[in-house]
Structure formats: structure tokens, C-alpha cells
Amino acid sequence: MVTSALDKKIQSYLPLLGHEEKQSLLSLIKVFLKLKNENPRFDIEAYNKELEEAVKRIDAGQFYTQEEVEKMSKEW
């Protein structure tokens, strides 16, 4: 496995941290990984695809105006 420059940089800082700091960092890494696994919408390709589809719907006239939404919301 090839270690990237960023990986090497992170590894160079780890010995400088104390035990509590390392625990905090580990907790943060776990949160990032949990979010990444729970919410695939953070995938940039999927996000861009959703944006493209939304633009196509708008171009096709499939949207509500502000006035229409305000009128609809009064009926909620």
C-alpha cells in the first residue's frame, strides 16, 4: 500500500499529541467515518447528479413559483 504525502504528514504529527488529544482525534475520525457510511449523499458524484436532474426539471417547467408555494402553505 502506498502512503500518500498527506498520510505521512498526519503520521508525523501523531507522536506530538498527548494521550487525551489522540483520544479526541480518534473520536473525531470515528464520527467522520460514521457520517460517511450513514449518509451516501455526501458523495460528490451523486450530489452533482442530483443537481443536474433538478436543473432538468426546472428547465422542463416542473417547479412551483414562490407565490404558488405561499398559497399552498396556507392550506397546510
HUCOR-V352627 format. One record per backbone hydrogen bond with DSSP energy under -1.0 kcal/mol. CO is the residue of the C=O (numbers start at 1). NH is the residue of the N-H. E is the energy in kcal/mol with one decimal. If there is no record, write none. Layout:
# HUCOR-V352627
co = [CO:CO]
nh = [NH:NH]
e = [E:E]
This chain:
# HUCOR-V352627
co = [4:5:6:7:8:9:10:13:14:18:19:20:21:22:23:24:25:26:27:28:29:30:31:32:33:34:35:39:40:43:44:45:46:47:48:49:50:51:52:53:54:55:56:57:58:61:65:66:67:68:69:70:72:73]
nh = [8:9:10:11:12:13:14:16:17:22:23:24:25:26:27:28:29:30:31:32:33:34:35:36:37:38:39:42:43:47:48:49:50:51:52:53:54:55:56:57:58:59:60:62:61:63:69:70:71:72:73:74:75:76]
e = [-2.3:-2.2:-2.5:-2.6:-1.8:-1.1:-1.4:-1.5:-1.6:-2.4:-2.2:-2.2:-2.5:-2.6:-2.2:-2.2:-2.5:-2.3:-2.0:-2.3:-2.4:-2.4:-2.6:-2.4:-2.1:-2.3:-2.2:-1.6:-2.1:-2.5:-2.6:-2.0:-2.3:-2.2:-2.4:-2.4:-2.2:-2.4:-2.1:-2.1:-2.3:-2.9:-1.7:-2.9:-1.8:-1.5:-2.2:-2.4:-2.2:-2.6:-2.7:-1.1:-1.4:-1.1]
